[in-house]
């Protein structure tokens, strides 16, 4: 229900705003119903926002990858030094939070 009544209309507006072949009548109805004024550089501003958002999400990862260099070895071939500690063995989840079988 939520997908049908909430997410599908949002997706239609998203496609209409970003796709050049999108249905522009949806945008016109939305703009008229909310009495919005859309500046002519709306797409440019939206594109800048999308790029900045993507950089905020992936920026730290890219920074560390570039700083340390890209390691193209498969993960299974990368070995690390064994851990040397006096930690007790890991507890089972069933011991931490037993389940009542009633």
C-alpha positions as CSV (number, residue, x, y, z in Angstrom):
1,X,0.0,0.0,0.0
2,X,2.7,2.4,1.0
3,X,4.6,1.8,-2.2
4,X,1.5,2.2,-4.4
5,X,0.3,5.5,-2.8
6,X,3.5,7.1,-1.6
7,X,6.6,5.9,-3.5
8,X,5.2,5.5,-7.0
9,X,4.0,9.1,-7.2
10,X,7.3,10.3,-5.8
11,X,9.1,8.2,-8.4
12,X,7.0,9.7,-11.2
13,X,7.8,13.2,-10.1
14,X,11.5,12.3,-9.9
15,X,11.5,10.8,-13.4
16,X,9.5,13.8,-14.8
17,X,12.0,16.2,-13.2
18,X,15.2,14.5,-14.4
19,X,14.3,12.6,-17.5
20,X,14.1,14.7,-20.7
21,X,11.4,12.4,-22.0
22,X,9.5,12.4,-18.7
23,X,5.9,13.4,-18.3
24,X,6.0,17.2,-17.8
25,X,2.2,17.4,-16.9
26,X,3.0,15.9,-13.6
27,X,5.4,18.6,-12.8
28,X,3.1,21.3,-14.0
29,X,0.3,20.0,-11.8
30,X,2.6,19.8,-8.8
31,X,3.9,23.3,-9.3
32,X,0.3,24.7,-9.7
33,X,-1.1,22.8,-6.7
34,X,1.6,24.1,-4.3
35,X,1.9,27.6,-5.9
36,X,5.6,27.1,-6.5
37,X,7.9,29.2,-8.6
38,X,10.6,27.2,-10.3
39,X,13.7,29.1,-11.4
40,X,15.0,28.4,-14.8
41,X,18.2,26.9,-13.4
42,X,16.3,24.3,-11.4
43,X,17.9,21.3,-13.2
44,X,21.4,22.8,-12.7
45,X,20.8,23.3,-9.0
46,X,19.4,19.8,-8.7
47,X,22.4,18.3,-10.5
48,X,24.8,20.1,-8.2
49,X,22.9,18.9,-5.2
50,X,23.0,15.3,-6.5
51,X,26.8,15.5,-7.1
52,X,27.5,17.0,-3.7
53,X,25.3,14.4,-2.0
54,X,27.1,11.6,-3.8
55,X,30.5,13.0,-2.9
56,X,29.5,13.3,0.8
57,X,28.5,9.7,0.8
58,X,31.4,8.2,-1.2
59,X,34.0,10.9,-0.5
60,X,35.6,9.4,2.7
61,X,35.9,6.0,1.1
62,X,37.4,7.4,-2.1
63,X,39.8,9.6,0.0
64,X,41.2,6.5,1.9
65,X,41.4,4.4,-1.3
66,X,43.4,7.1,-3.0
67,X,45.6,7.8,0.0
68,X,46.5,4.1,0.5
69,X,46.3,3.2,-3.1
70,X,44.0,0.8,-4.8
71,X,44.7,-2.8,-3.8
72,X,43.5,-5.0,-6.6
73,X,44.1,-8.3,-4.8
74,X,41.0,-10.4,-4.1
75,X,39.9,-10.2,-0.5
76,X,40.6,-13.9,0.1
77,X,44.3,-13.4,-0.8
78,X,44.8,-10.5,1.7
79,X,46.1,-11.8,4.9
80,X,46.5,-10.0,8.2
81,X,48.6,-10.7,11.2
82,X,47.1,-13.0,13.8
83,X,45.5,-11.3,16.8
84,X,47.4,-11.6,20.0
85,X,45.2,-10.9,23.0
86,X,43.9,-12.5,26.2
87,X,40.3,-12.1,25.3
88,X,37.8,-14.7,26.4
89,X,36.1,-16.7,23.6
90,X,33.1,-15.1,22.1
91,X,29.7,-15.9,23.7
92,X,26.8,-17.4,21.9
93,X,23.8,-15.2,21.3
94,X,21.7,-17.9,23.0
95,X,23.8,-17.5,26.1
96,X,23.4,-13.8,26.1
97,X,19.7,-13.7,25.4
98,X,18.1,-17.1,26.0
99,X,14.9,-17.9,24.1
100,X,11.9,-19.2,26.0
101,X,10.6,-22.3,24.3
102,X,7.0,-22.3,25.7
